[in-house]
Amino acid sequence: GSRVSTLKALNFIPGHQSFKHILDVGCGTGRHTILLAKNTSARISALEFYDQQIMTLRNNIQKENLSERIEIVKGDMADLSFAQTKFDLIWSESSIYNVGFEKGLKAWRNFIREEGYLAVSEAVWLTDKPSDEIKKWWGEAYPDMKTIDQNRDIIELCRYDLLTHFILPKNDWWDDYYDILEKQVVEFQNNNLNDEEREVISMTRLEIDMYKQYSDQYGYAFFVMKKRS
C-alpha cells in the first residue's frame, strides 16, 4: 500500500470527514491508522494482535500526538468483541486475508452502522489463467485468493453495495516494501545465520522474485463498499 492509495480509497467515501468512530482492523504499526486520523475527525479504534506491532504502533501514535484520538485494542480480527458498537467505517488494509475475504465481510458487517462503510484491500488474481508456477506459489501462500469479479460477487452476496474498486499500482509494492526487503536480504544474507534465518531469507527472496516475474498476473485491489440495509 501507500499513502496515495489509502487516501484515494478514503476519498471515495462520502461524508468521511464527519465520521465519529472508525475501526482499523489489523492495523499493524499504524501507518494507515494515522492517515485516517489526520484526514477525519473520528475517534479510531486500532485493532492489532501482535505485541511487537502494538509496541511500535503505540510509539508511532505518541510521536504524532494522536493518543487522545486513537485507542489501541489488542484483539483477534476473526472474533471482534465490540459490544453493540456501530462504526461509521471499518478499514482493513492488506490484512483481511488472515480471516478470508468472504468471512471477514460477513463477520464485520454486524459492527457497521446502517448504511455505514467498509474498505479493504485484498490480494487478487488479475487473470483467469495464471501461470502454473505462480498459481502453485499462491496456492500455498493464500489458496483462497480470487479474481476481482469473484470478489465482486462475494460483496453482493454479503449485502454490500460496491462504491468502487481499483488495483494498487506496482510502486505500492516496491516503495517502502520490496525495495526495503531487498536491501535487507542483501545485508543479512552474508551474516552467520541459523537454519531458520536462512529459510526466512530464502522465502523473502522467492517472494520478491515471484512479483518481479508475475506482477502482471496478480496484485492488490482496494474495494470500497457501503452496507446495504
C-alpha positions in Angstrom: 0.0 0.0 0.0 0.9 3.7 0.1 -0.3 7.0 1.4 -1.7 7.9 -2.0 -3.8 4.7 -2.3 -5.1 4.9 1.3 -6.3 8.5 0.7 -7.7 7.6 -2.7 -9.9 4.9 -1.2 -10.9 7.2 1.7 -11.9 10.0 -0.6 -14.4 7.7 -2.4 -16.4 7.5 0.9 -18.9 10.4 1.2 -19.0 12.3 4.4 -15.9 10.7 5.9 -14.7 14.0 7.4 -17.6 13.9 9.8 -17.4 10.3 10.9 -17.4 9.8 14.7 -15.9 6.3 15.1 -13.7 4.2 12.8 -12.3 0.7 13.3 -8.9 -0.1 11.7 -8.7 -3.9 11.7 -5.3 -5.5 11.6 -3.7 -2.1 11.7 -0.1 -3.2 12.2 2.3 -0.4 13.1 -0.4 2.2 12.4 0.7 3.8 9.1 -2.9 3.7 7.7 -4.4 4.4 11.1 -2.5 7.7 11.5 -3.5 8.7 7.9 -7.2 8.1 8.8 -6.9 10.1 12.0 -5.3 13.1 10.1 -7.9 13.0 7.4 -11.0 12.6 9.5 -12.2 13.9 12.9 -13.2 10.4 14.1 -12.1 8.5 17.1 -10.3 5.5 15.8 -10.1 2.0 17.4 -6.8 0.4 16.2 -7.1 -3.4 16.4 -3.9 -5.5 16.4 -3.0 -8.9 17.8 0.8 -9.0 17.9 2.6 -7.4 20.8 5.7 -6.2 18.9 3.4 -4.5 16.4 1.4 -2.9 19.2 4.6 -1.5 20.8 5.6 0.2 17.5 2.0 1.3 17.0 1.9 3.0 20.4 5.2 4.8 19.8 4.0 6.0 16.3 0.8 7.3 17.8 2.6 9.2 20.5 5.0 10.7 18.1 2.1 12.1 16.1 0.3 13.4 19.3 -2.7 11.3 18.5 -3.1 9.3 21.7 -6.4 11.0 22.5 -7.8 10.2 19.1 -6.6 6.6 18.6 -7.4 3.8 21.0 -5.2 0.7 20.8 -7.2 -2.6 21.1 -5.5 -5.9 21.3 -7.7 -8.5 19.7 -8.4 -11.1 17.1 -9.7 -9.8 13.8 -11.6 -13.1 13.3 -13.5 -12.6 16.5 -14.4 -8.9 17.1 -15.8 -8.1 20.5 -17.1 -4.5 20.4 -20.3 -4.7 22.4 -23.1 -3.0 20.4 -20.6 -0.6 18.8 -21.6 0.5 15.3 -18.8 2.0 13.4 -19.2 4.6 10.6 -16.4 2.8 8.8 -14.4 -0.4 9.2 -11.0 -0.2 7.5 -8.7 -3.2 6.7 -5.7 -2.6 4.6 -3.7 -5.7 3.5 -4.9 -7.8 6.3 -8.3 -9.4 5.6 -6.6 -12.4 4.0 -5.9 -13.5 7.6 -9.6 -14.4 8.0 -10.6 -14.7 4.3 -12.4 -12.1 2.2 -15.9 -13.6 2.5 -15.6 -14.5 6.1 -14.4 -11.0 7.0 -17.2 -9.3 5.1 -19.8 -11.4 6.9 -18.3 -11.2 10.4 -17.6 -7.4 10.4 -21.0 -6.4 8.9 -22.7 -6.5 12.3 -20.3 -3.9 13.7 -21.0 -1.3 10.9 -23.9 1.2 11.4 -26.8 1.1 9.0 -25.5 2.5 5.7 -22.0 2.6 7.1 -18.9 1.7 5.1 -16.3 -1.0 4.7 -13.0 -0.5 2.9 -10.5 -3.4 2.4 -7.5 -4.2 0.2 -7.1 -7.7 -0.9 -4.7 -9.9 -3.0 -6.4 -10.7 -6.3 -5.7 -12.6 -9.5 -5.5 -10.2 -12.5 -6.0 -13.1 -14.9 -8.3 -16.1 -15.2 -5.4 -18.3 -16.3 -2.3 -17.6 -14.1 0.9 -19.4 -15.0 1.5 -22.7 -13.2 4.4 -21.5 -11.2 2.7 -18.5 -9.6 -0.5 -20.4 -9.2 1.3 -23.1 -7.2 3.1 -20.4 -5.1 0.0 -18.6 -4.2 -1.8 -21.9 -3.8 0.5 -22.5 -0.8 0.5 -18.9 0.5 -3.1 -17.9 0.1 -5.3 -20.7 -1.6 -8.5 -18.6 -1.3 -7.2 -15.8 -3.5 -9.8 -14.9 -6.1 -10.3 -12.6 -9.1 -11.8 -9.1 -8.9 -15.1 -10.4 -10.4 -15.3 -13.2 -7.9 -14.8 -10.8 -5.1 -17.5 -8.5 -6.5 -19.9 -11.5 -6.4 -19.0 -12.0 -2.7 -19.6 -8.4 -1.9 -23.1 -8.7 -3.5 -23.7 -11.9 -1.6 -22.8 -10.3 1.7 -25.2 -7.4 1.1 -22.9 -4.5 0.4 -23.0 -2.0 -2.5 -19.6 -1.7 -4.1 -18.8 2.0 -4.5 -15.6 1.5 -6.3 -12.6 -0.7 -6.7 -9.1 -0.1 -8.0 -5.9 -2.0 -8.4 -2.9 -0.7 -6.4 -0.1 0.5 -8.7 3.1 -1.5 -8.8 5.1 1.1 -7.0 2.9 0.4 -3.9 4.6 -2.9 -3.8 8.1 -1.5 -4.2 8.2 1.8 -2.4 8.5 1.2 1.4 8.2 -2.6 1.0 10.1 -4.7 -1.5 12.8 -2.1 -2.0 13.5 -2.2 1.7 13.2 -6.0 1.9 15.6 -6.5 -1.0 18.2 -4.3 0.7 17.7 -6.3 4.0 18.2 -9.6 2.2 21.5 -8.4 0.8 22.5 -7.1 4.2 21.7 -10.2 6.2 22.5 -13.0 3.7 26.2 -12.9 4.4 25.7 -13.0 8.2 26.3 -16.1 10.3 22.6 -17.2 10.1 21.0 -20.3 11.6 18.8 -22.6 9.6 15.6 -20.8 10.4 17.0 -17.4 9.5 18.3 -18.7 6.2 14.9 -20.1 5.4 13.3 -16.7 6.0 15.9 -15.1 3.7 15.2 -17.7 1.0 11.4 -17.3 1.3 11.7 -13.5 1.1 13.9 -13.6 -1.9 11.5 -16.0 -3.6 8.5 -13.7 -2.9 10.3 -10.8 -4.5 11.3 -12.8 -7.5 7.8 -14.0 -8.0 6.5 -10.5 -8.1 9.2 -9.4 -10.5 8.2 -12.2 -12.9 4.5 -12.3 -12.5 3.3 -8.9 -11.3 1.0 -8.7 -14.4 -0.9 -11.7 -13.1 -1.7 -10.7 -9.5 -1.8 -7.7 -7.4 -3.7 -5.9 -4.6 -7.1 -4.3 -5.1 -9.0 -1.9 -2.9 -12.7 -2.5 -2.5 -14.8 0.4 -1.0 -18.4 -0.6 -0.2 -21.5 0.5 1.7 -23.5 -1.7 4.0 -26.9 -2.4 2.5 -30.0 -2.2 4.8 
